[in-house]
Amino acid sequence: MNDVVITVRVPKTLKEKIGEYGIAVSEVVRKALEEEVERRRLEEARKASEGLGGFFAKIQEEEIIRSIRESRLR
């Protein structure tokens, strides 16, 4: 098993409400962390693609067409 334990401090009143509602803390936290990691991964990819867009905008259309045609011949 490759799981690790993460400890979080919450106010006592919140802990009591969690118990009252029977919230499965580990499931909620795991899902929230997975969603946050995915959100940041997509944001990182978006920023990288913006940088590439500027790069590709500098390449002449003829050069792109030539490169595509050459790659098809291989």
N, C-alpha and C positions, 0 to 999 in steps of 0.2 A: 504494500500500500504506500502510495506517495503523497498522502494527505498530510497537511500540517495544521496545527491549531493556532487560531488567531483569537486573542482576547480583546474584548471591547468593554469600556466602562460606559454605563448608562445611568441616568438618574434612577433612584429607587422607585419613584412613581411610575416611570416608564416600564421598569421590570415588572412591577405589579400589574400594569395594564396588559403586558405581554402574557403574563400568566392567566389573567382573567379571560382573555380572548383565545387562549390556547394556541398562540402563534408559534409555529415551528421556526425558531430563530435561525438555525443553521441553514434551512432551506431558503428563507427570505434573504439572508445575508449573501449566501452563495449566488443566488440569482441576481441580486443587485450588483454584486462585484463582477459577475460575468457580463452583464449588460453594460456596465461602465467601461470595462476593458474593451469590449467590442465597439462602443461609441468612440473611445479614444483611438482605436486602431483605424476605424473608418475616417476619423478626422485627420489622422496622420497621412493616410493614403490620399485623402482629398488635397491636402497641402502639397504633397509630393506631385500629384497630377497637375496642379496649378503651375508648379515650376516647370514641369515637362511641357505644358502647353505653350509657355513662352519660348522654350527652347525650339520646339517644332515649328512655331510660327516664323522663325528665322530661316527655315529651310525652304528653298525654292520648290514650287510645285513640280517642276520638271525633274528635279533631283529625286523627289519621292517616287514619281512615276517610274523613273529609270531603275531605281532600287527595287521596286516591286517586280518589275518585269525581269530583272536579273535573277531575283530570288525564285521566280517561277521556273526558270530554265535549269536550275540546279536539281 
